[in-house]
Amino acid sequence: MIAPSIVKRVISSAIAITQVPVDRAGNPMTQIIVNPDSPFDVALKQFNRKVQQAGILSEARRRKHYESPQARRKRKAEAQRRKRRRARF
């Protein structure tokens, strides 16, 4: 049998779940929680790492100019060829 105090803690911790901000498409946005005591350089490094992992800058560069469906298929096919070539060795 589970003690009532444990059940209370579990229920209260489940309620304390924070909402993650989402963009217009409903995808979770990258979020950085900064410690007020930490220096700016640490926060900037953390921000850059998160943005790099999320692929935000590469997507922005890719969307900078319109890419026709034919060019998109060609780019994806080339990426698949490279991936297969790497996987073979």
CORHU-V901549 format. One record per residue. D_FIRST is the distance of its C-alpha to the first C-alpha in Angstrom with 2 decimals. Layout:
d_first
D_FIRST
D_FIRST
This chain:
d_first
0.00
3.80
6.51
9.22
11.85
10.74
10.69
14.06
15.46
14.79
16.36
19.19
19.99
20.22
22.69
24.76
26.00
29.77
32.23
34.53
38.13
39.67
43.34
45.25
44.22
40.51
40.15
38.17
40.65
40.83
39.41
40.14
38.32
40.79
40.13
42.76
43.63
44.35
47.98
49.36
50.11
46.47
45.47
48.41
47.53
43.92
45.31
47.82
45.23
42.93
45.95
47.16
43.83
43.62
47.22
48.43
51.86
52.63
51.84
54.04
56.86
56.50
56.67
59.59
62.08
61.86
61.22
62.64
60.54
62.96
62.51
58.71
58.77
61.18
59.00
55.85
57.82
59.16
55.68
54.52
57.58
56.83
53.18
54.29
56.96
54.48
51.98
54.74
55.39
